[in-house]
Structures are given as C-alpha cells and as structure tokens.
Amino acid sequence: MVHRLAPTARRAGLIALGTLVLSGICSAAGAEPPPAAGSLPTAAQTVGADRPSVQVLRALQRDLELTPAQAEERLVNEAEAGSRAGRLRNALGKRFAGAWVTGTTSQELTVATTDGADVTAIQGQSAKALVVKESLAGLTAVKKKLDAAASRVATADTPLWYIDVPGNRVVVEARSRSSAAAFIKAAGVSGKGVAVHVSAERPRLLEDIVGGDPYYVNGSVRCSVGFSVTKAEQQGFATAGHCGTAGDTTTGFNQADQGTFQASVFPGKDMAWVGVNSDWTATADVRGESGQRVQVAGSVEALVGASVCRSGSTSGWHCGTIQQHGTSVRYSEGVVNGLTRTTVCADPGDSGGPYLAGAQAQGITSGGTGDCQSGGTTYYQPVNPLLSDFGLTLRTASGTTATPAPQDGGADGWASGRVYGVGATVSHNGVRYQCLQTHQAQGSWAPAATPALWQRL
C-alpha cells in the first residue's frame, strides 16, 4: 500500500540543494554561462510534440475518446512531463521510485520517492509527490530474480511478470495462485511483496500477418517493417527477432528481392534488423491512418501512462497508453525480457510493426492477447536497446544517417547516434551534462540546445 505524506521540514538543507539542482542553477566554477532564458526550445518543441501529424491526432481522438484540443494538449503535456521526471530521477537518485502521467490530457505527473523529505523538491517541479516503501531500484532487483528463475524453472502457467510503478510493486500474472506461488518461491522472493494476478490470458506472437509495410522471409513467412535504420552506409529496417534469423533473405511488399537479416535475437529479447539492397531506400516514414505517412523525429522514451500508437497491416492504425516498461513475457517459444506493455489492440500478424509516441519511435510489435474487435493488450520491444545492441542509427525526419566520433572529451564526449539512458553523463564543449530521458542522440540535439533531454551539471 502507498501513502501520500505531507511535506516535511526534515533535512531542509538537502531539499534546498535539491531545488537548486532541479532548477539547473548549480554549475561548475569557470564553466560557460547557461543560455539566456527563453532562448532554448521547450521539451515539446524538442521532440516535435507541438506539431503532431494529423494521423496521430485522429487516432488519439478515436481510441482515447479525446477532442482535437485534448489530443494536442496531451502530447505536449507528456513531452514536458518526461523532461521534469528525468530531472527528478537524477536528483533523487536511489530514493526514486518511479514516475507516471495521469488524466485525460496527461495533465498530472506523479513522482514517487522513498523519503518524505523529497516532497518539497518534487512539488517544486509541478509534480504530485508520493512517498512509498520500495525504490525503483529495489523493485528492479526483485524482478531480476524472477527473470533469473525463469531460465531454470517452467513458467508456462506464469506467462507475465513486471514492475507496476504506480502500485509500487512487482506483479506476477499466472493461470493459478499455486503456479504463481511456485514461481515466486523458486525466485527466492517470497515475502518481498510480490503481488499475484490470476488471469487466463496467454500472450502469443503475431507473426503470421503484416504490420506496417509487409515483407516476406525466405519466400514464405510474412512479417512487418518497423523503423528504417542505417549502419554506416548500409540501409535497412528494424523488426521483430522472431520473424527470422541471421542470413535469412527477404522480399518486399512487391515480392522483389529486398535484403538479408543481419542479426536477430529471440527469445531473451525480440529484436532483429534487415539490411536492404540498393533498390530500396530507407525513409523516416511510418504508415498511419488510411495509409498516410507519419514521420519519425527521434526515439525519446515515453513515460508510463503516456499515449502510444501502433501501425499494423491487419488492424491498421490504433492508439492506447503505456502500462509498464521492463515487462517479462513467457511465450511458448521462450521468455522475452524488457518489453513494454500497452493497451493498444492488435490482431495476429501485426508483428514487427512500429509504435510511436507522438513523433518519437518507441518500439517494435512483439506479441499480445485479444484483438481489435474485442480489445486487447500488446507488448513491444523498445527501440533504443535495439539500436544500441546492433549499433544502428534511426532514420529520422532530420536526416541523421551515421554515427560520428565523439565531438569532444574522448570516449566521454557527447556523440550523435549514441543511445543515452537517464542519468548518463557526458562532456560537450567543456561542460558536463546529465541525461534526463532515454533517447538516441541526433546532430541537432546537442546538450546545450536541448534542456528537455540534458541537464547542465
């Protein structure tokens, strides 16, 4: 159970320091002065949330039952909340217990902490403060023990486990309480507050019909293009790992020769990428409503509660919200860790298709339950780990196509094309910065120009 506590004056000096850090006032002696107020883009402007495509807005209105004004406001609020949550996460450190957005227009950001002394600092960032028992790091440690146990024991009757950030708990979904109890015991986390949810649902892969633009593997299996990527001069696209293995050949929607799987991981993760021949050109486009194109602007990871839209050739263009990051799913083919769970519906065959939060790439369709007639749940492989693991660069509307060497500071210097997680620190033009939101850096997103993504130290 979680409780919201009134602000406390304890450790007032630490709170005051935290407020300075959160405001970006503290800086190293002798460092260049920060840019003038109002001269830098807002978080919404940085990630393109202030100029969403018509296709995204229409789908949000339909699937989340929003007015046009509410859909626009929601995207802006989610972008701004992501930046504020990143600042608080870095400031709270080990006390941070998660962040999420709620409300019709995602107007409320909640940040949880294990220490009531942090309430004032959280509220200072226009966020609702929640004091809870377990930190996010503590919950993650419990889930990792479940992940490890899944490699040793059968989990067919416990197909899903994840961190429920708003609930401040780890949840195991199982077909019976006895099977959940056996899994929890095998992981050595009995008494750790792991909740059990009994459900008959069993996630399945969605590989038999196309999502996004279709492609065919070895002339038979049909899957979906996710996001266009590059690696040096090689163009290609990201897709689901269960669609093919390294060396498998592909043909495109027109049955013309297309490319070859360069790398694939499944199970464990569900990621792959295909390198295409010179007849194909990578674009920053995703197919939206009625086949209209939506352009990808980047890969800034959205918060729990944020809206997200998916493209699939079976079910078309649908939207919903993010429920959990870091979910583990037991398919009949094996366990996949690190997936994101959503309320977006999908039909069998939508595998490999892309998920977008506004104009920001989020992930690749892996599997799900239910359908788009009765409603369902889907899981996606986050795109940033895919880009990082395979050394790929996301093709975006800005035209970023390669990964240059660090601009300064050697290996510690900021570089376009690298994937940075929350809390990562870099040097750029002699100044230190800390990452606020997980993303792949772009040439136009240098730290000094993107306070939504980087905090000056």
C-alpha positions as CSV (number, residue, x, y, z in Angstrom):
1,M,0.0,0.0,0.0
2,V,1.2,3.5,-0.8
3,H,0.6,6.7,1.2
4,R,1.0,10.4,0.2
5,L,2.6,12.3,3.1
6,A,2.6,15.9,3.9
7,P,5.8,17.9,3.2
8,T,8.4,17.7,6.0
9,A,11.0,20.2,7.1
10,R,13.5,17.4,7.9
11,R,16.8,17.7,6.0
12,A,15.8,21.2,4.9
13,G,19.3,21.9,3.7
14,L,19.3,18.9,1.4
15,I,15.9,19.9,0.0
16,A,17.2,23.4,-0.7
17,L,20.2,21.9,-2.6
18,G,17.9,19.6,-4.5
19,T,15.8,22.5,-5.6
20,L,18.9,24.3,-6.9
21,V,19.9,21.2,-8.8
22,L,16.5,20.7,-10.2
23,S,16.3,24.3,-11.4
24,G,19.6,23.9,-13.2
25,I,21.2,26.7,-11.2
26,C,24.2,24.8,-9.9
27,S,27.2,24.7,-12.4
28,A,30.9,24.2,-12.3
29,A,33.1,27.1,-11.5
30,G,34.5,28.7,-14.6
31,A,32.1,27.0,-16.9
32,E,30.4,28.9,-19.7
33,P,27.2,30.7,-18.6
34,P,23.9,29.0,-19.4
35,P,21.9,30.3,-22.4
36,A,19.5,33.1,-21.8
37,A,16.0,32.2,-20.6
38,G,13.6,31.7,-23.4
39,S,16.3,31.1,-26.0
40,L,16.1,27.3,-25.8
41,P,13.3,25.1,-27.1
42,T,10.8,23.6,-24.8
43,A,10.6,19.8,-24.3
44,A,7.5,19.7,-26.6
45,Q,9.4,21.6,-29.3
46,T,12.5,19.4,-29.0
47,V,10.6,16.2,-29.6
48,G,8.0,17.6,-32.0
49,A,5.0,17.2,-29.7
50,D,3.9,20.7,-30.5
51,R,3.4,19.8,-34.2
52,P,1.9,16.3,-34.3
53,S,0.7,14.7,-37.5
54,V,-2.9,14.6,-38.5
55,Q,-2.8,10.8,-38.4
56,V,-1.6,10.7,-34.8
57,L,-4.2,13.3,-33.6
58,R,-7.1,11.5,-35.4
59,A,-6.2,8.1,-33.9
60,L,-5.8,9.5,-30.4
61,Q,-9.2,11.1,-30.7
62,R,-10.8,7.8,-31.8
63,D,-9.0,5.4,-29.5
64,L,-8.7,7.5,-26.3
65,E,-12.0,9.4,-26.9
66,L,-10.4,12.8,-26.9
67,T,-11.4,16.1,-28.6
68,P,-8.9,17.6,-31.1
69,A,-7.8,20.1,-28.4
70,Q,-7.4,17.4,-25.8
71,A,-5.3,15.3,-28.2
72,E,-2.9,18.2,-28.9
73,E,-2.7,19.1,-25.2
74,R,-2.0,15.6,-24.1
75,L,1.0,15.2,-26.4
76,V,2.5,18.5,-25.2
77,N,1.9,17.6,-21.5
78,E,3.6,14.2,-22.0
79,A,6.7,15.7,-23.5
80,E,7.0,18.2,-20.8
81,A,6.4,15.6,-18.1
82,G,9.2,13.4,-19.4
83,S,11.7,16.1,-19.0
84,R,10.6,17.0,-15.5
85,A,10.6,13.4,-14.5
86,G,14.1,13.0,-15.7
87,R,15.3,15.9,-13.6
88,L,13.7,14.5,-10.5
89,R,15.0,11.0,-11.2
90,N,18.6,12.3,-11.3
91,A,18.1,14.4,-8.2
92,L,16.5,11.7,-6.1
93,G,19.0,9.0,-7.1
94,K,18.4,5.8,-5.1
95,R,15.3,7.2,-3.5
96,F,13.5,7.5,-6.8
97,A,10.5,5.1,-7.0
98,G,9.1,5.8,-10.5
99,A,7.1,8.4,-12.4
100,W,3.9,8.3,-14.5
101,V,1.3,10.6,-16.0
102,T,-2.5,10.5,-15.5
103,G,-5.6,12.4,-16.5
104,T,-7.4,12.9,-19.8
105,T,-4.7,15.1,-21.2
106,S,-1.9,13.6,-19.1
107,Q,-2.0,16.8,-17.1
108,E,-0.7,15.3,-13.8
109,L,2.8,14.0,-13.3
110,T,3.3,11.8,-10.2
111,V,6.8,11.1,-8.9
112,A,7.3,8.6,-6.2
113,T,10.1,8.6,-3.6
114,T,11.0,6.5,-0.5
115,D,11.8,9.6,1.6
116,G,9.2,12.2,2.7
117,A,12.0,14.8,2.7
118,D,11.8,14.9,-1.1
119,V,8.2,16.0,-1.3
120,T,9.0,19.7,-1.5
121,A,11.5,19.2,-4.3
122,I,9.1,17.1,-6.2
123,Q,6.3,19.6,-5.8
124,G,8.7,22.3,-6.9
125,Q,8.7,20.7,-10.3
126,S,4.9,20.9,-10.5
127,A,4.6,17.2,-9.8
128,K,2.5,15.2,-7.4
129,A,4.6,13.6,-4.7
130,L,4.0,10.1,-3.5
131,V,6.0,8.5,-0.7
132,V,6.3,4.7,-1.0
133,K,8.1,1.8,0.6
134,E,10.2,0.5,-2.2
135,S,12.5,2.3,-4.6
136,L,12.5,1.6,-8.3
137,A,16.0,0.0,-7.8
138,G,14.6,-2.3,-5.2
139,L,11.7,-3.4,-7.3
140,T,14.0,-3.9,-10.3
141,A,16.2,-6.2,-8.1
142,V,13.2,-8.4,-7.2
143,K,12.2,-8.6,-10.9
144,K,15.7,-9.6,-11.9
145,K,15.4,-12.6,-9.5
146,L,12.2,-13.6,-11.3
147,D,14.0,-13.2,-14.6
148,A,16.8,-15.5,-13.4
149,A,14.4,-18.1,-12.1
150,A,12.6,-18.2,-15.4
151,S,15.7,-19.7,-17.0
152,R,15.7,-22.5,-14.5
153,V,12.0,-23.5,-14.0
154,A,9.0,-23.9,-16.2
155,T,6.9,-20.7,-16.5
156,A,4.2,-21.8,-18.9
157,D,1.5,-21.1,-16.3
158,T,3.1,-17.8,-15.2
159,P,3.4,-16.1,-18.6
160,L,3.9,-12.5,-17.4
161,W,5.7,-10.5,-14.7
162,Y,6.5,-6.8,-14.4
163,I,7.1,-3.8,-12.2
164,D,3.8,-1.9,-11.5
165,V,5.3,1.5,-10.9
166,P,2.1,3.3,-9.7
167,G,1.3,0.4,-7.4
168,N,4.9,0.3,-6.1
169,R,5.1,-3.5,-6.5
170,V,6.2,-6.4,-8.7
171,V,3.3,-8.3,-10.2
172,V,3.2,-11.9,-11.4
173,E,0.3,-12.8,-13.7
174,A,-0.5,-16.5,-13.6
175,R,-3.2,-19.0,-14.5
176,S,-3.5,-20.0,-10.9
177,R,-2.3,-18.8,-7.5
178,S,-0.4,-22.1,-6.9
179,S,1.7,-21.7,-10.1
180,A,2.5,-18.1,-9.1
181,A,3.5,-19.1,-5.6
182,A,5.8,-21.8,-7.0
183,F,7.5,-19.3,-9.4
184,I,7.9,-16.7,-6.6
185,K,9.4,-19.3,-4.3
186,A,11.8,-20.6,-6.9
187,A,13.0,-17.0,-7.4
188,G,13.6,-16.6,-3.7
189,V,11.4,-13.5,-3.4
190,S,8.7,-14.8,-1.1
191,G,7.8,-12.1,1.4
192,K,9.1,-9.4,-0.9
193,G,5.7,-8.0,-1.5
194,V,5.2,-9.6,-5.0
195,A,1.5,-9.4,-6.0
196,V,-0.3,-12.1,-7.9
197,H,-2.9,-11.5,-10.6
198,V,-4.8,-14.6,-11.8
199,S,-5.6,-14.4,-15.5
200,A,-6.4,-16.9,-18.3
201,E,-4.7,-14.7,-20.9
202,R,-1.6,-16.1,-22.6
203,P,0.5,-13.7,-24.8
204,R,1.2,-15.0,-28.3
205,L,3.5,-13.8,-31.1
206,L,1.9,-12.0,-34.0
207,E,4.0,-13.2,-36.9
208,D,1.5,-14.5,-39.5
209,I,0.2,-11.3,-40.9
210,V,1.9,-8.0,-41.9
211,G,2.1,-4.9,-39.7
212,G,3.3,-1.6,-41.3
213,D,4.6,-2.4,-44.8
214,P,4.9,-6.1,-45.4
215,Y,7.9,-8.2,-46.2
216,Y,8.5,-11.9,-46.6
217,V,11.1,-14.1,-45.1
218,N,12.7,-16.9,-47.3
219,G,9.7,-16.5,-49.6
220,S,7.1,-17.7,-47.1
221,V,6.9,-16.2,-43.6
222,R,5.3,-12.7,-43.7
223,C,6.3,-10.0,-41.2
224,S,6.3,-6.2,-40.9
225,V,8.8,-3.4,-41.4
226,G,9.4,-1.5,-38.1
227,F,11.6,1.6,-38.4
228,S,14.2,2.4,-41.0
229,V,17.8,2.3,-39.8
230,T,21.3,2.7,-41.1
231,K,24.7,1.2,-40.1
232,A,27.5,3.2,-41.8
233,E,26.5,3.1,-45.5
234,Q,24.1,0.1,-45.1
235,Q,20.4,0.9,-45.1
236,G,17.8,-1.3,-43.6
237,F,15.0,-1.7,-41.1
238,A,14.3,-2.9,-37.6
239,T,11.8,-5.7,-37.0
240,A,10.9,-8.5,-34.6
241,G,13.5,-11.1,-33.8
242,H,11.1,-14.0,-34.0
243,C,10.5,-13.1,-37.7
244,G,13.8,-14.5,-38.9
245,T,17.4,-15.4,-38.1
246,A,20.7,-14.0,-39.4
247,G,21.2,-15.0,-43.0
248,D,17.5,-15.3,-43.9
249,T,16.6,-13.5,-47.0
250,T,13.7,-11.1,-47.5
251,T,11.5,-9.9,-50.3
252,G,9.4,-6.7,-50.1
253,F,5.7,-6.0,-50.4
254,N,6.0,-6.2,-54.2
255,Q,7.8,-9.6,-53.9
256,A,11.0,-8.1,-55.3
257,D,14.4,-9.0,-53.7
258,Q,14.9,-6.8,-50.7
259,G,17.6,-7.8,-48.2
260,T,19.1,-10.2,-45.6
261,F,18.7,-10.5,-41.8
262,Q,22.0,-9.1,-40.4
263,A,21.3,-10.0,-36.8
264,S,18.4,-11.4,-34.7
265,V,17.8,-12.2,-31.1
266,F,14.9,-14.3,-29.8
267,P,14.0,-15.3,-27.2
268,G,15.5,-13.3,-24.4
269,K,14.9,-10.2,-26.5
270,D,12.7,-9.8,-29.6
271,M,14.8,-7.7,-32.0
272,A,16.3,-8.0,-35.4
273,W,17.4,-5.9,-38.4
274,V,17.4,-6.4,-42.1
275,G,20.0,-4.8,-44.5
276,V,18.4,-4.0,-47.8
277,N,19.9,-3.8,-51.3
278,S,20.3,-0.7,-53.4
279,D,16.8,-0.9,-54.9
280,W,15.4,0.1,-51.5
281,T,15.7,3.5,-49.8
282,A,15.2,3.9,-46.0
283,T,12.8,6.7,-45.1
284,A,11.6,8.3,-41.8
285,D,8.0,7.3,-42.6
286,V,5.5,5.0,-40.8
287,R,2.1,4.2,-42.3
288,G,-0.7,5.8,-40.3
289,E,-4.4,6.1,-40.8
290,S,-5.6,5.1,-44.3
291,G,-2.0,4.6,-45.4
292,Q,-1.0,8.2,-44.9
293,R,2.6,8.6,-43.8
294,V,3.8,9.8,-40.3
295,Q,7.4,10.9,-39.9
296,V,9.6,9.8,-37.1
297,A,11.5,12.6,-35.3
298,G,13.5,10.6,-32.7
299,S,13.4,7.9,-30.1
300,V,12.7,9.7,-26.8
301,E,11.2,7.1,-24.4
302,A,7.7,7.9,-23.1
303,L,6.6,7.6,-19.5
304,V,4.1,5.1,-18.1
305,G,0.6,6.4,-18.8
306,A,1.6,8.2,-22.0
307,S,-0.3,7.7,-25.2
308,V,1.2,5.5,-27.9
309,C,0.1,4.5,-31.4
310,R,0.9,1.3,-33.5
311,S,0.8,0.6,-37.2
312,G,-0.2,-2.8,-38.5
313,S,-1.5,-4.0,-41.8
314,T,-4.0,-6.4,-40.3
315,S,-5.7,-4.0,-37.9
316,G,-4.5,-0.6,-39.2
317,W,-3.6,2.3,-37.0
318,H,-4.5,2.2,-33.3
319,C,-3.6,4.0,-30.2
320,G,-3.7,3.4,-26.4
321,T,-1.5,4.0,-23.4
322,I,1.7,2.6,-21.9
323,Q,1.1,0.4,-18.9
324,Q,4.6,-0.8,-17.9
325,H,8.1,-0.8,-19.1
326,G,10.5,-3.7,-18.4
327,T,7.9,-6.4,-18.7
328,S,8.9,-10.1,-18.9
329,V,6.6,-12.3,-21.1
330,R,6.6,-16.1,-21.4
331,Y,5.7,-17.1,-24.9
332,S,5.5,-20.8,-25.8
333,E,8.8,-20.2,-27.7
334,G,10.6,-18.8,-24.6
335,V,10.9,-15.9,-22.2
336,V,11.4,-12.3,-23.5
337,N,12.5,-9.7,-21.1
338,G,12.4,-5.9,-21.3
339,L,9.2,-5.5,-23.2
340,T,6.7,-2.6,-22.8
341,R,3.1,-3.5,-22.1
342,T,0.4,-1.3,-23.7
343,T,-3.4,-1.1,-24.1
344,V,-3.1,-0.8,-27.9
345,C,-5.0,-3.6,-29.6
346,A,-3.5,-5.8,-32.3
347,D,-4.5,-8.8,-34.4
348,P,-2.4,-11.9,-35.2
349,G,0.2,-10.9,-37.8
350,D,0.9,-7.3,-36.7
351,S,4.4,-8.4,-35.5
352,G,7.3,-6.2,-36.3
353,G,5.2,-3.0,-36.8
354,P,6.2,0.3,-35.2
355,Y,5.0,2.1,-32.1
356,L,5.1,5.9,-31.9
357,A,4.5,8.3,-29.0
358,G,3.7,11.5,-31.0
359,A,6.7,11.6,-33.4
360,Q,9.0,9.6,-31.2
361,A,9.8,5.9,-32.1
362,Q,9.1,3.7,-29.1
363,G,9.4,0.0,-30.2
364,I,8.6,-3.0,-32.4
365,T,5.5,-5.1,-32.0
366,S,6.3,-8.4,-30.3
367,G,3.0,-10.1,-29.2
368,G,-0.2,-9.7,-27.3
369,T,-3.6,-11.0,-26.3
370,G,-7.1,-10.2,-27.5
371,D,-7.8,-8.4,-30.8
372,C,-9.1,-5.2,-32.2
373,Q,-12.7,-6.3,-32.2
374,S,-13.0,-7.0,-28.5
375,G,-9.9,-5.2,-27.2
376,G,-6.6,-6.5,-26.1
377,T,-3.1,-6.0,-24.8
378,T,0.2,-5.8,-26.7
379,Y,3.9,-5.8,-26.0
380,Y,6.7,-4.1,-27.9
381,Q,10.4,-4.5,-27.9
382,P,11.8,-1.0,-27.1
383,V,13.7,0.5,-30.0
384,N,16.6,2.2,-28.1
385,P,18.1,-1.2,-26.8
386,L,17.7,-2.5,-30.4
387,L,19.6,0.5,-31.8
388,S,22.3,0.2,-29.1
389,D,22.8,-3.6,-29.3
390,F,23.1,-3.6,-33.1
391,G,25.0,-0.3,-33.5
392,L,22.2,1.2,-35.7
393,T,21.1,4.7,-36.3
394,L,17.4,5.5,-36.5
395,R,16.4,7.3,-39.8
396,T,14.5,10.4,-38.8
397,A,13.0,13.4,-40.4
398,S,16.1,15.4,-39.6
399,G,18.1,13.1,-41.9
400,T,20.6,11.7,-39.3
401,T,22.2,8.7,-41.0
402,A,25.5,8.0,-39.4
403,T,27.3,7.7,-36.0
404,P,30.2,10.2,-35.9
405,A,33.1,10.1,-33.5
406,P,32.7,11.9,-30.1
407,Q,32.8,15.7,-30.6
408,D,34.9,16.4,-27.6
409,G,36.1,14.7,-24.4
410,G,37.2,11.4,-26.0
411,A,35.1,8.4,-25.1
412,D,33.2,10.5,-22.5
413,G,32.2,13.1,-25.1
414,W,28.6,13.5,-26.4
415,A,28.1,12.0,-29.9
416,S,25.2,11.9,-32.3
417,G,24.0,8.4,-32.9
418,R,24.7,7.1,-29.4
419,V,21.8,5.8,-27.2
420,Y,21.9,7.5,-23.8
421,G,19.9,6.4,-20.7
422,V,18.6,8.5,-17.9
423,G,21.4,9.5,-15.6
424,A,24.2,9.1,-18.2
425,T,26.8,12.0,-18.1
426,V,28.7,13.4,-21.0
427,S,31.1,16.3,-21.8
428,H,30.3,18.8,-24.6
429,N,32.2,22.0,-25.3
430,G,33.9,21.7,-21.9
431,V,30.6,21.4,-20.0
432,R,29.2,18.4,-18.2
433,Y,25.6,17.3,-18.7
434,Q,23.3,14.5,-17.3
435,C,20.7,12.8,-19.4
436,L,17.0,13.3,-18.5
437,Q,15.3,11.0,-20.9
438,T,16.4,7.8,-22.7
439,H,17.0,8.6,-26.4
440,Q,19.3,8.2,-29.4
441,A,21.2,11.5,-29.9
442,Q,20.9,13.4,-33.1
443,G,23.1,16.1,-34.6
444,S,20.5,18.8,-33.8
445,W,20.1,17.6,-30.2
446,A,23.4,18.8,-28.7
447,P,23.1,19.0,-24.9
448,A,23.3,22.8,-24.7
449,A,20.4,23.2,-27.1
450,T,18.1,20.5,-25.6
451,P,17.3,21.1,-21.9
452,A,14.4,18.7,-22.3
453,L,17.0,15.9,-22.8
454,W,20.1,17.1,-20.9
455,Q,20.6,18.9,-17.6
456,R,23.7,21.0,-17.2
457,L,25.8,19.9,-14.1
